[in-house]
Amino acid sequence: MSAKEWLSDPKKGVVPGVRAAQIKFAERVEEVLTNGGIFFGEAGTGTGKSIGYLVPAMEALLAGTVKRVVIST
């Protein structure tokens, strides 16, 4: 399941009131986790960065796509 599906599906209740910026951020993180590379993401306070990277990171870890994820805040 894609990060967008996780964030957008109200039945899952992952993020109430998800914002477009969170989905865009999550999709970029998901792309890097799937295809490899490094992502330096920057966004202002309160934009939803934590959910934007945690949802795709957890999905990739659970699916076995990656073995570890490093997050520096």
N, CA, C and O atoms as a DFTB+ gen file, in Angstrom:
292 C
 N C O
     1  1       0.852      -1.166       0.000
     2  2       0.000       0.000       0.000
     3  2       0.905       1.238       0.000
     4  3       1.896       1.288       0.728
     5  1       0.567       2.204      -0.795
     6  2       1.389       3.400      -0.890
     7  2       1.169       4.317       0.313
     8  3       0.161       4.227       1.015
     9  1       2.133       5.193       0.525
    10  2       2.015       6.169       1.614
    11  2       0.785       7.040       1.410
    12  3       0.095       7.388       2.369
    13  1       0.513       7.390       0.158
    14  2      -0.662       8.214      -0.123
    15  2      -1.938       7.492       0.302
    16  3      -2.839       8.109       0.871
    17  1      -2.019       6.196       0.029
    18  2      -3.197       5.426       0.431
    19  2      -3.327       5.382       1.950
    20  3      -4.424       5.543       2.486
    21  1      -2.205       5.162       2.650
    22  2      -2.225       5.126       4.112
    23  2      -2.689       6.456       4.688
    24  3      -3.491       6.500       5.621
    25  1      -2.177       7.529       4.121
    26  2      -2.497       8.847       4.669
    27  2      -3.878       9.333       4.281
    28  3      -4.503      10.086       5.027
    29  1      -4.362       8.912       3.122
    30  2      -5.628       9.433       2.605
    31  2      -6.853       8.630       3.014
    32  3      -7.972       9.132       2.908
    33  1      -6.674       7.405       3.474
    34  2      -7.799       6.540       3.779
    35  2      -8.322       6.808       5.189
    36  3      -7.675       6.418       6.161
    37  1      -9.468       7.459       5.325
    38  2      -9.978       7.776       6.662
    39  2     -10.329       6.543       7.486
    40  3     -10.397       6.626       8.712
    41  1     -10.553       5.403       6.838
    42  2     -10.869       4.175       7.572
    43  2      -9.682       3.702       8.395
    44  3      -9.857       3.089       9.448
    45  1      -8.480       3.984       7.921
    46  2      -7.279       3.582       8.648
    47  2      -7.029       4.493       9.838
    48  3      -6.407       4.081      10.817
    49  1      -7.509       5.727       9.760
    50  2      -7.384       6.649      10.883
    51  2      -5.962       7.012      11.230
    52  3      -5.680       7.409      12.361
    53  1      -5.045       6.881      10.261
    54  2      -3.651       7.168      10.546
    55  2      -3.455       8.655      10.846
    56  3      -2.831       9.017      11.843
    57  1      -3.984       9.496       9.990
    58  2      -3.793      10.932      10.146
    59  2      -5.121      11.651       9.915
    60  3      -5.586      11.732       8.778
    61  1      -5.723      12.162      10.954
    62  2      -6.934      12.942      10.725
    63  2      -6.573      14.281      10.080
    64  3      -5.629      14.940      10.517
    65  1      -7.295      14.679       9.073
    66  2      -7.048      15.963       8.428
    67  2      -5.725      16.048       7.703
    68  3      -5.043      17.071       7.772
    69  1      -5.351      14.988       7.008
    70  2      -4.081      14.987       6.271
    71  2      -4.055      16.122       5.253
    72  3      -5.069      16.452       4.637
    73  1      -2.885      16.705       5.093
    74  2      -2.723      17.831       4.182
    75  2      -1.963      17.407       2.931
    76  3      -1.201      16.440       2.956
    77  1      -2.171      18.127       1.850
    78  2      -1.536      17.811       0.569
    79  2      -0.008      17.814       0.692
    80  3       0.663      16.992       0.070
    81  1       0.536      18.725       1.483
    82  2       1.992      18.795       1.657
    83  2       2.531      17.528       2.313
    84  3       3.625      17.074       1.977
    85  1       1.766      16.952       3.250
    86  2       2.187      15.709       3.894
    87  2       2.237      14.574       2.880
    88  3       3.174      13.776       2.878
    89  1       1.244      14.507       2.034
    90  2       1.197      13.449       1.027
    91  2       2.353      13.606       0.045
    92  3       3.000      12.622      -0.312
    93  1       2.614      14.823      -0.390
    94  2       3.723      15.069      -1.326
    95  2       5.057      14.685      -0.687
    96  3       5.892      14.047      -1.329
    97  1       5.258      15.067       0.562
    98  2       6.476      14.733       1.295
    99  2       6.614      13.214       1.421
   100  3       7.684      12.657       1.175
   101  1       5.525      12.554       1.806
   102  2       5.534      11.101       1.973
   103  2       5.807      10.381       0.656
   104  3       6.512       9.372       0.640
   105  1       5.267      10.878      -0.429
   106  2       5.501      10.251      -1.730
   107  2       6.974      10.351      -2.127
   108  3       7.526       9.415      -2.704
   109  1       7.606      11.475      -1.822
   110  2       9.033      11.630      -2.139
   111  2       9.872      10.690      -1.288
   112  3      10.807      10.069      -1.794
   113  1       9.553      10.576       0.000
   114  2      10.260       9.645       0.881
   115  2      10.075       8.217       0.373
   116  3      11.035       7.449       0.302
   117  1       8.860       7.871       0.027
   118  2       8.557       6.538      -0.485
   119  2       9.358       6.241      -1.758
   120  3       9.873       5.136      -1.928
   121  1       9.459       7.226      -2.643
   122  2      10.213       7.062      -3.887
   123  2      11.682       6.737      -3.607
   124  3      12.257       5.851      -4.238
   125  1      12.283       7.459      -2.659
   126  2      13.681       7.231      -2.316
   127  2      13.865       5.873      -1.649
   128  3      14.844       5.177      -1.921
   129  1      12.938       5.492      -0.783
   130  2      13.039       4.187      -0.120
   131  2      12.891       3.046      -1.114
   132  3      13.518       1.999      -0.953
   133  1      12.081       3.233      -2.125
   134  2      11.845       2.196      -3.126
   135  2      12.984       2.117      -4.139
   136  3      13.429       1.025      -4.496
   137  1      13.455       3.278      -4.603
   138  2      14.432       3.311      -5.691
   139  2      15.865       3.564      -5.239
   140  3      16.793       3.499      -6.045
   141  1      16.048       3.850      -3.957
   142  2      17.381       4.160      -3.453
   143  2      17.667       5.642      -3.540
   144  3      16.982       6.384      -4.243
   145  1      18.668       6.054      -2.831
   146  2      19.069       7.452      -2.861
   147  2      19.009       8.077      -1.487
   148  3      18.849       7.399      -0.472
   149  1      19.139       9.370      -1.486
   150  2      19.124      10.151      -0.254
   151  2      18.111      11.275      -0.435
   152  3      17.997      11.857      -1.513
   153  1      17.388      11.566       0.620
   154  2      16.400      12.648       0.559
   155  2      16.645      13.606       1.712
   156  3      16.623      13.206       2.876
   157  1      16.876      14.850       1.391
   158  2      16.958      15.903       2.387
   159  2      15.679      16.712       2.266
   160  3      15.513      17.482       1.320
   161  1      14.778      16.541       3.221
   162  2      13.505      17.250       3.167
   163  2      13.491      18.383       4.177
   164  3      13.958      18.232       5.305
   165  1      12.955      19.506       3.764
   166  2      12.863      20.650       4.658
   167  2      11.467      21.249       4.537
   168  3      10.956      21.452       3.436
   169  1      10.874      21.523       5.665
   170  2       9.553      22.141       5.680
   171  2       9.383      22.843       7.026
   172  3      10.054      22.511       8.003
   173  1       8.503      23.788       7.057
   174  2       8.286      24.580       8.260
   175  2       7.645      23.803       9.396
   176  3       7.144      22.695       9.206
   177  1       7.669      24.392      10.563
   178  2       7.063      23.807      11.751
   179  2       5.572      23.585      11.526
   180  3       4.873      24.452      11.002
   181  1       5.098      22.407      11.931
   182  2       3.673      22.126      11.860
   183  2       3.158      21.692      10.503
   184  3       1.947      21.654      10.289
   185  1       4.054      21.364       9.578
   186  2       3.603      20.959       8.239
   187  2       3.350      19.462       8.139
   188  3       2.805      19.002       7.135
   189  1       3.728      18.696       9.143
   190  2       3.462      17.269       9.119
   191  2       4.618      16.419       8.631
   192  3       4.407      15.342       8.072
   193  1       5.826      16.888       8.834
   194  2       7.004      16.138       8.385
   195  2       7.100      14.774       9.056
   196  3       7.414      13.782       8.399
   197  1       6.836      14.717      10.339
   198  2       6.987      13.450      11.068
   199  2       6.131      12.349      10.454
   200  3       6.624      11.251      10.195
   201  1       4.870      12.633      10.223
   202  2       3.996      11.657       9.576
   203  2       4.443      11.421       8.146
   204  3       4.366      10.302       7.639
   205  1       4.910      12.477       7.498
   206  2       5.357      12.383       6.110
   207  2       6.510      11.434       5.900
   208  3       6.627      10.836       4.830
   209  1       7.366      11.279       6.892
   210  2       8.456      10.308       6.731
   211  2       8.222       9.014       7.493
   212  3       8.707       7.964       7.072
   213  1       7.498       9.060       8.593
   214  2       7.307       7.840       9.373
   215  2       6.399       6.816       8.684
   216  3       6.675       5.617       8.728
   217  1       5.335       7.274       8.058
   218  2       4.422       6.335       7.397
   219  2       5.131       5.557       6.277
   220  3       5.074       4.327       6.282
   221  1       5.795       6.217       5.320
   222  2       6.468       5.439       4.284
   223  2       7.659       4.629       4.818
   224  3       7.958       3.554       4.298
   225  1       8.341       5.144       5.857
   226  2       9.457       4.395       6.430
   227  2       8.972       3.104       7.079
   228  3       9.570       2.046       6.884
   229  1       7.898       3.189       7.844
   230  2       7.349       1.978       8.486
   231  2       6.838       0.990       7.444
   232  3       7.037      -0.217       7.576
   233  1       6.190       1.497       6.424
   234  2       5.686       0.628       5.358
   235  2       6.845      -0.104       4.674
   236  3       6.757      -1.305       4.422
   237  1       7.923       0.614       4.376
   238  2       9.085       0.008       3.719
   239  2       9.758      -1.022       4.629
   240  3      10.189      -2.076       4.162
   241  1       9.845      -0.720       5.912
   242  2      10.438      -1.669       6.863
   243  2       9.583      -2.931       6.989
   244  3      10.108      -4.044       6.970
   245  1       8.281      -2.756       7.117
   246  2       7.383      -3.907       7.261
   247  2       7.330      -4.760       5.997
   248  3       7.175      -5.979       6.071
   249  1       7.460      -4.116       4.837
   250  2       7.432      -4.847       3.563
   251  2       8.775      -5.499       3.248
   252  3       8.868      -6.317       2.332
   253  1       9.812      -5.142       4.000
   254  2      11.130      -5.697       3.738
   255  2      11.869      -5.001       2.600
   256  3      12.894      -5.494       2.131
   257  1      11.354      -3.866       2.160
   258  2      11.999      -3.101       1.090
   259  2      13.337      -2.554       1.555
   260  3      14.283      -2.475       0.772
   261  1      13.421      -2.177       2.817
   262  2      14.658      -1.679       3.417
   263  2      14.885      -2.393       4.742
   264  3      13.952      -2.916       5.351
   265  1      16.145      -2.403       5.178
   266  2      16.480      -3.036       6.459
   267  2      16.545      -2.030       7.592
   268  3      16.309      -2.369       8.751
   269  1      16.869      -0.776       7.247
   270  2      16.924       0.269       8.265
   271  2      16.687       1.621       7.622
   272  3      16.894       1.816       6.424
   273  1      16.254       2.529       8.442
   274  2      15.999       3.897       8.017
   275  2      16.674       4.814       9.021
   276  3      16.534       4.626      10.230
   277  1      17.399       5.797       8.532
   278  2      18.046       6.766       9.404
   279  2      17.318       8.089       9.241
   280  3      17.155       8.593       8.130
   281  1      16.889       8.638      10.354
   282  2      16.190       9.926      10.344
   283  2      16.925      10.854      11.288
   284  3      17.156      10.516      12.449
   285  1      17.288      12.004      10.797
   286  2      17.966      12.998      11.625
   287  2      17.121      14.264      11.613
   288  3      16.798      14.806      10.557
   289  1      16.769      14.724      12.817
   290  2      15.940      15.929      12.901
   291  2      16.690      17.048      13.567
   292  3      16.151      18.143      13.726
